[in-house]
Amino acid sequence: MQGRGGAMTLHVKTRVLPGNRIEVTAANLREGEDVEVTIRSLSGNAASPPRGILDYLDSLPSHHKTQQQWDEYERQFQQERNSWDR
């Protein structure tokens, strides 16, 4: 299956092996080829994954905030900075 930019996309199910290892075999990939692997637990029992950079960026104040909201953020930030000088 072709993905973005002509890159191949494979969907493979596998099992976690002893030692919490995962092995993927794909005959249509070349040895030494760079690939990206995303892992998603199908059991629902896995612990929550650590927050990634996109989660962090999504948690930041959005550019969709009103000027009044940005002014309030700036006021709170300045108040915090002023407390450091005491």
FIKE-628420 format. One record per residue (C-alpha): residue in three letters; residue number from 1; x, y, z. Coordinates in nm, 3 decimals. Example, Ala and Ser with C-alpha at 12.3 -4.5 7.8 and 13.67 -1.06 7.14 Angstrom:
<r><dolo>ALA</dolo><marti>1</marti><c1>1.230</c1><c2>-0.450</c2><c3>0.780</c3></r>
<r><dolo>SER</dolo><marti>2</marti><c1>1.367</c1><c2>-0.106</c2><c3>0.714</c3></r>
//
This chain:
<r><dolo>MET</dolo><marti>1</marti><c1>0.000</c1><c2>0.000</c2><c3>0.000</c3></r>
<r><dolo>GLN</dolo><marti>2</marti><c1>0.136</c1><c2>0.345</c2><c3>-0.086</c3></r>
<r><dolo>GLY</dolo><marti>3</marti><c1>0.142</c1><c2>0.624</c2><c3>0.175</c3></r>
<r><dolo>ARG</dolo><marti>4</marti><c1>0.239</c1><c2>0.988</c2><c3>0.156</c3></r>
<r><dolo>GLY</dolo><marti>5</marti><c1>0.510</c1><c2>1.076</c2><c3>-0.094</c3></r>
<r><dolo>GLY</dolo><marti>6</marti><c1>0.500</c1><c2>0.731</c2><c3>-0.251</c3></r>
<r><dolo>ALA</dolo><marti>7</marti><c1>0.619</c1><c2>0.566</c2><c3>0.072</c3></r>
<r><dolo>MET</dolo><marti>8</marti><c1>0.492</c1><c2>0.216</c2><c3>0.138</c3></r>
<r><dolo>THR</dolo><marti>9</marti><c1>0.263</c1><c2>0.165</c2><c3>0.438</c3></r>
<r><dolo>LEU</dolo><marti>10</marti><c1>0.234</c1><c2>-0.178</c2><c3>0.601</c3></r>
<r><dolo>HIS</dolo><marti>11</marti><c1>-0.008</c1><c2>-0.280</c2><c3>0.875</c3></r>
<r><dolo>VAL</dolo><marti>12</marti><c1>0.127</c1><c2>-0.578</c2><c3>1.068</c3></r>
<r><dolo>LYS</dolo><marti>13</marti><c1>-0.008</c1><c2>-0.747</c2><c3>1.380</c3></r>
<r><dolo>THR</dolo><marti>14</marti><c1>0.243</c1><c2>-0.921</c2><c3>1.603</c3></r>
<r><dolo>ARG</dolo><marti>15</marti><c1>0.273</c1><c2>-1.045</c2><c3>1.959</c3></r>
<r><dolo>VAL</dolo><marti>16</marti><c1>0.493</c1><c2>-0.909</c2><c3>2.237</c3></r>
<r><dolo>LEU</dolo><marti>17</marti><c1>0.768</c1><c2>-1.165</c2><c3>2.293</c3></r>
<r><dolo>PRO</dolo><marti>18</marti><c1>0.945</c1><c2>-1.255</c2><c3>2.617</c3></r>
<r><dolo>GLY</dolo><marti>19</marti><c1>1.152</c1><c2>-0.965</c2><c3>2.739</c3></r>
<r><dolo>ASN</dolo><marti>20</marti><c1>0.886</c1><c2>-0.721</c2><c3>2.608</c3></r>
<r><dolo>ARG</dolo><marti>21</marti><c1>1.033</c1><c2>-0.752</c2><c3>2.258</c3></r>
<r><dolo>ILE</dolo><marti>22</marti><c1>0.844</c1><c2>-0.705</c2><c3>1.933</c3></r>
<r><dolo>GLU</dolo><marti>23</marti><c1>0.961</c1><c2>-0.859</c2><c3>1.607</c3></r>
<r><dolo>VAL</dolo><marti>24</marti><c1>0.832</c1><c2>-0.756</c2><c3>1.265</c3></r>
<r><dolo>THR</dolo><marti>25</marti><c1>0.913</c1><c2>-0.940</c2><c3>0.945</c3></r>
<r><dolo>ALA</dolo><marti>26</marti><c1>0.822</c1><c2>-0.781</c2><c3>0.612</c3></r>
<r><dolo>ALA</dolo><marti>27</marti><c1>0.951</c1><c2>-0.949</c2><c3>0.298</c3></r>
<r><dolo>ASN</dolo><marti>28</marti><c1>0.885</c1><c2>-0.644</c2><c3>0.081</c3></r>
<r><dolo>LEU</dolo><marti>29</marti><c1>1.123</c1><c2>-0.418</c2><c3>0.280</c3></r>
<r><dolo>ARG</dolo><marti>30</marti><c1>1.491</c1><c2>-0.396</c2><c3>0.187</c3></r>
<r><dolo>GLU</dolo><marti>31</marti><c1>1.762</c1><c2>-0.469</c2><c3>0.438</c3></r>
<r><dolo>GLY</dolo><marti>32</marti><c1>1.910</c1><c2>-0.142</c2><c3>0.566</c3></r>
<r><dolo>GLU</dolo><marti>33</marti><c1>1.603</c1><c2>0.058</c2><c3>0.461</c3></r>
<r><dolo>ASP</dolo><marti>34</marti><c1>1.486</c1><c2>0.329</c2><c3>0.705</c3></r>
<r><dolo>VAL</dolo><marti>35</marti><c1>1.133</c1><c2>0.270</c2><c3>0.834</c3></r>
<r><dolo>GLU</dolo><marti>36</marti><c1>0.904</c1><c2>0.424</c2><c3>1.094</c3></r>
<r><dolo>VAL</dolo><marti>37</marti><c1>0.719</c1><c2>0.199</c2><c3>1.339</c3></r>
<r><dolo>THR</dolo><marti>38</marti><c1>0.411</c1><c2>0.299</c2><c3>1.539</c3></r>
<r><dolo>ILE</dolo><marti>39</marti><c1>0.287</c1><c2>0.061</c2><c3>1.808</c3></r>
<r><dolo>ARG</dolo><marti>40</marti><c1>-0.074</c1><c2>0.052</c2><c3>1.930</c3></r>
<r><dolo>SER</dolo><marti>41</marti><c1>-0.192</c1><c2>-0.198</c2><c3>2.191</c3></r>
<r><dolo>LEU</dolo><marti>42</marti><c1>-0.502</c1><c2>-0.391</c2><c3>2.084</c3></r>
<r><dolo>SER</dolo><marti>43</marti><c1>-0.573</c1><c2>-0.529</c2><c3>2.432</c3></r>
<r><dolo>GLY</dolo><marti>44</marti><c1>-0.666</c1><c2>-0.202</c2><c3>2.598</c3></r>
<r><dolo>ASN</dolo><marti>45</marti><c1>-0.470</c1><c2>-0.322</c2><c3>2.903</c3></r>
<r><dolo>ALA</dolo><marti>46</marti><c1>-0.149</c1><c2>-0.139</c2><c3>2.823</c3></r>
<r><dolo>ALA</dolo><marti>47</marti><c1>-0.046</c1><c2>0.150</c2><c3>3.044</c3></r>
<r><dolo>SER</dolo><marti>48</marti><c1>-0.100</c1><c2>0.495</c2><c3>2.902</c3></r>
<r><dolo>PRO</dolo><marti>49</marti><c1>0.188</c1><c2>0.581</c2><c3>2.673</c3></r>
<r><dolo>PRO</dolo><marti>50</marti><c1>0.405</c1><c2>0.875</c2><c3>2.770</c3></r>
<r><dolo>ARG</dolo><marti>51</marti><c1>0.284</c1><c2>1.203</c2><c3>2.631</c3></r>
<r><dolo>GLY</dolo><marti>52</marti><c1>0.444</c1><c2>1.279</c2><c3>2.298</c3></r>
<r><dolo>ILE</dolo><marti>53</marti><c1>0.548</c1><c2>1.613</c2><c3>2.156</c3></r>
<r><dolo>LEU</dolo><marti>54</marti><c1>0.221</c1><c2>1.652</c2><c3>1.966</c3></r>
<r><dolo>ASP</dolo><marti>55</marti><c1>0.023</c1><c2>1.602</c2><c3>2.288</c3></r>
<r><dolo>TYR</dolo><marti>56</marti><c1>0.239</c1><c2>1.866</c2><c3>2.453</c3></r>
<r><dolo>LEU</dolo><marti>57</marti><c1>0.191</c1><c2>2.109</c2><c3>2.164</c3></r>
<r><dolo>ASP</dolo><marti>58</marti><c1>-0.184</c1><c2>2.049</c2><c3>2.169</c3></r>
<r><dolo>SER</dolo><marti>59</marti><c1>-0.187</c1><c2>2.137</c2><c3>2.539</c3></r>
<r><dolo>LEU</dolo><marti>60</marti><c1>-0.033</c1><c2>2.479</c2><c3>2.478</c3></r>
<r><dolo>PRO</dolo><marti>61</marti><c1>-0.257</c1><c2>2.783</c2><c3>2.442</c3></r>
<r><dolo>SER</dolo><marti>62</marti><c1>-0.403</c1><c2>2.780</c2><c3>2.095</c3></r>
<r><dolo>HIS</dolo><marti>63</marti><c1>-0.361</c1><c2>3.054</c2><c3>1.840</c3></r>
<r><dolo>HIS</dolo><marti>64</marti><c1>-0.743</c1><c2>3.055</c2><c3>1.837</c3></r>
<r><dolo>LYS</dolo><marti>65</marti><c1>-0.749</c1><c2>3.229</c2><c3>2.176</c3></r>
<r><dolo>THR</dolo><marti>66</marti><c1>-0.895</c1><c2>3.576</c2><c3>2.195</c3></r>
<r><dolo>GLN</dolo><marti>67</marti><c1>-0.678</c1><c2>3.876</c2><c3>2.265</c3></r>
<r><dolo>GLN</dolo><marti>68</marti><c1>-0.844</c1><c2>3.901</c2><c3>2.606</c3></r>
<r><dolo>GLN</dolo><marti>69</marti><c1>-0.738</c1><c2>3.543</c2><c3>2.687</c3></r>
<r><dolo>TRP</dolo><marti>70</marti><c1>-0.381</c1><c2>3.612</c2><c3>2.574</c3></r>
<r><dolo>ASP</dolo><marti>71</marti><c1>-0.376</c1><c2>3.927</c2><c3>2.787</c3></r>
<r><dolo>GLU</dolo><marti>72</marti><c1>-0.484</c1><c2>3.718</c2><c3>3.088</c3></r>
<r><dolo>TYR</dolo><marti>73</marti><c1>-0.206</c1><c2>3.463</c2><c3>3.020</c3></r>
<r><dolo>GLU</dolo><marti>74</marti><c1>0.047</c1><c2>3.744</c2><c3>2.997</c3></r>
<r><dolo>ARG</dolo><marti>75</marti><c1>-0.085</c1><c2>3.901</c2><c3>3.321</c3></r>
<r><dolo>GLN</dolo><marti>76</marti><c1>-0.053</c1><c2>3.569</c2><c3>3.506</c3></r>
<r><dolo>PHE</dolo><marti>77</marti><c1>0.293</c1><c2>3.510</c2><c3>3.361</c3></r>
<r><dolo>GLN</dolo><marti>78</marti><c1>0.409</c1><c2>3.858</c2><c3>3.462</c3></r>
<r><dolo>GLN</dolo><marti>79</marti><c1>0.265</c1><c2>3.806</c2><c3>3.811</c3></r>
<r><dolo>GLU</dolo><marti>80</marti><c1>0.466</c1><c2>3.483</c2><c3>3.842</c3></r>
<r><dolo>ARG</dolo><marti>81</marti><c1>0.784</c1><c2>3.656</c2><c3>3.719</c3></r>
<r><dolo>ASN</dolo><marti>82</marti><c1>0.733</c1><c2>3.938</c2><c3>3.970</c3></r>
<r><dolo>SER</dolo><marti>83</marti><c1>0.708</c1><c2>3.683</c2><c3>4.252</c3></r>
<r><dolo>TRP</dolo><marti>84</marti><c1>1.059</c1><c2>3.559</c2><c3>4.168</c3></r>
<r><dolo>ASP</dolo><marti>85</marti><c1>1.207</c1><c2>3.901</c2><c3>4.244</c3></r>
<r><dolo>ARG</dolo><marti>86</marti><c1>1.085</c1><c2>3.905</c2><c3>4.602</c3></r>
//
